[in-house]
Amino acid sequence: MNPIQETDMATRSILIVDDESAIRDVIAAALEMAGYRALEAGNAQDAHSIIVDQKPDLILLDWMMPGTSGVELARRLKRDALTQEIPIIMLTAKGEEEHKISGLDAGADDYITKPFSPRELVARLKAVLRRSTPAGVDTVVEVKGLTLDPTSHRVFADGSELKLGPTEFKLLQFFMTHPERAYSRSQLLDHVWGGNVYVDERTVDVHIRRLRKLLGEQYKTLVQTVRGTGYRFSTQSPESL
């Protein structure tokens, strides 16, 4: 029997950005009932910190907010390579055609006019996630008998489950979905830890050592040191590269 079981999208996180706490509460309740993890921010500054740090799977972004508007935040996110792939659904009471066009021009993937039903919101959210999720983010990855399932957050080596910590899991997932390419320690910090987390680059070395130990003798050689650069995940021996 395949150790990887089909799972739902319950591990997906959705960031709700709205300055009205009552609206955030209603949306959060609907999302949690649908099996998603809800994150909340009341302004663009707090939202940006959460986005960079936690990398939500989708952002529900209110158009009108004090200070930086939702449209301005959307433009900022789409200009940044670390956040430009995160899908955005704009939420607003404005229903005029020009506002819809402005939101889409800013990089939004969809547009919902208030008031809306929780059922409509969840359905639109699922549709956007299906068409915008990059390959490898929510699909099982297998390399030479090493199998990683992002939705159940489990790793198997030849059918036996490995017990990885959350950071080692994220590090392995990034490596397995970006093989045969060398990454510097600072690049790994940005992609795995998040650009808003300020830690020493030597932290990467510590987690690489832990990951290799957890992978065991058979698979630890897949995580290779690239002298003068950083690390790469490769099925080739270092000598043949």
N, C-alpha and C positions, 0 to 999 in steps of 0.2 A: 504494500500500500504506500502510495506517495505520501511522505510526511507533511507536504505542503497542502493545507486545506484551503478551500476557497473561502474568503472572508468578505465582509462588507466594507464600507468606507468610513467606519466609525473612528478611525484614527485621524481623519482629516480635520484640520483646524481652520476656522473661518473667523476673520477679524471684522468686527462691526465698528465702524467709525461714524459716530453721530453725537452731536452735542446734547441731545435730549436723552437723559438716562431712562425715561419711561419707554421710549422707542427701542433702545438697546435691550431692555429687559424682555420686551415682547419678542423681539427677533431672536435673542439668545435662547429663550424657552422653546421656540419653534425649532431652532437648529438642534438643540440638545435632544428634543423628542425624536428628531429625524436621525440621530446617531452621530452628530458632529460635535466637535469641541469648539465652544464659542470663546473668542477673545474680544475684549472691549477697549475702546479708546474714545475719549470725549473731545479730542481735538487732533489737528494734523501733526503737531509735534510729538505727542504721546504715541500716535499711530505709527509714525515713522520709526520710532525707537523699537516698538514691538515688531514691526515688519522686518527690520534689519536683524534683530536679535533672534526672533522665533520663526521667521519665514513661513507665514500662514499659507495655506493652499489656495485661498481666495480672499478677496477684500470686498466687503459691502460698504460702500463709501458714500456718505451723505454729501449732496451738492453744496448746500449752504451751511457754513460753520463760521463762528467768530474767528478772526485772524485769517489764517491760510485756508482758502476754500478747498472743497473736495476736488474740484477740477485742477487747481494748482498742484495739489498733492499728487494727483494722478499723473500729471505731466512730469513731475519730479521723479516719480517712481519709474516711469517708462524711459527716462533718460539714463538711469543707473543700471549698469549691466547686472548687478547683483539682485535687482528687484524687478527688472523689466518683464520677466516671464510670468510674474504672478498675475492671474486674471483679476479683473476689477468689474464689479457691477455697481453702477451709480444709482443711488436712491435719492429721489427728490420729489417735491410737490409740484415742480414746474413740468408742465405737460406740452409746452409749445415745441414745435418742430425744431426751431433753431437751437433750443437748449439741448435737445436730444443729439443733434449733430455736433454741438460743441463738446458734449461729453464723450461721444465716440471719437471725435478728432483728438481728444486729450489722451486716448489710449484705452478707454473703457471697453470691455467686451460685451456688455449688455447694459440695459437701462430700464429701471422699474419706477413707475410713477406712484407716489403715495396718494391715497391709501391703497395698500395691496393686501391680499390674503396670505397668511403663512404658507398655505399649500402652494400658491403661485410662486412665492419666493423660493421655496425649497426646490420646486420643479425647475425653475429657471437656473438656479444655482447648480443643480446636478447637470443640466445641459451644458453650461459653461465649463464645468470641470471636465466633462467627458471630452469636449473638443479642444481644450487648451492644455491638458496635462502632458508634459513632455514625456517621451518614451523612457521607460526605466524607473519613473518615480513611483508608480503604484503597481508595477508588474514584477513577477518573480524573475530573478536574475540567477543564472547558473553558469559556473565556470569550472570545468574539470572536476565535477563532483561536489563543488562547494555551491550551496544554494541559499539565496537570501530572499525572504518574502517580506516586503515592506509593510503590507497591510496587517499581517499577524505579528510583525516585529520578531521574526525567528530566523535563525541561521542553522543550516544543517551541513555536515561534512559526511558524505557517503551515507546519508540516512540518519546519522546520529546528531542530535541537537547540540549546538554549542551555546554556552551561556555567556553572551557578550553584554557588557555594560552599555548604556545609552550612547555614550560618546564613541566607543569602539564600533557600535552598530552603525552610526551615522558615517563614521570614517570609512568603514568597509563598504557601505552602500555607495558612497561617492566614488571610491576606487573602482568597484565592480562595474559601475555605469560610466566610468571614464577611464578605460584601460589603455595601456601602452602609451601613456603620456606622462611626462615628468611635471610635478607641481612643486613649487617652492613652499616653504613652511608658511609664509604669509598668505599665499594663495589658499592653502588648506585651511588656515584659520578663518579666512573670509567665507569659504564655501561650506565648511563643516560647523564651525563655532558661531559664525555670524559676524558681520563687520562691526557690530555695536558692542562686541565683547572684547575687553582689553586684557589680554593675557600674554605672557612671555612666549616667544616662538619655541622655546625649549619644551613647552607643554606638548607640542606636537610630537616631539621625540619620545616623551614618556608614554603617550597613548599608542604610538607606533609599536613600542616595545611590548606593551600590554596586548595589543592586537595580535602580534606575531606569536606571543606565548599562548593565547587562547586558540589560535588557528592550529597550533600543533606542528610537529615536524613536517607533515606532508604538505601543508598549505602555507606555512610561514614564508617560504621563499617567493611567493607571489607578490609580497609587499617588499619592494626592493629599494635600497638606498642609491640615490644618484648623486655621486660626489660633486660638490660645488653647486648643486641645484636644490635637491630635496628628496622626494620619493615618487615612485610610480608603482602601479599595479600591472604586472606582466606575466604572461604564461611562458615567455621565453627566458632562457637563462641569461644572466647579466653578460656573460662572455659573448653571447651570440648577437647582442644588440649593437 
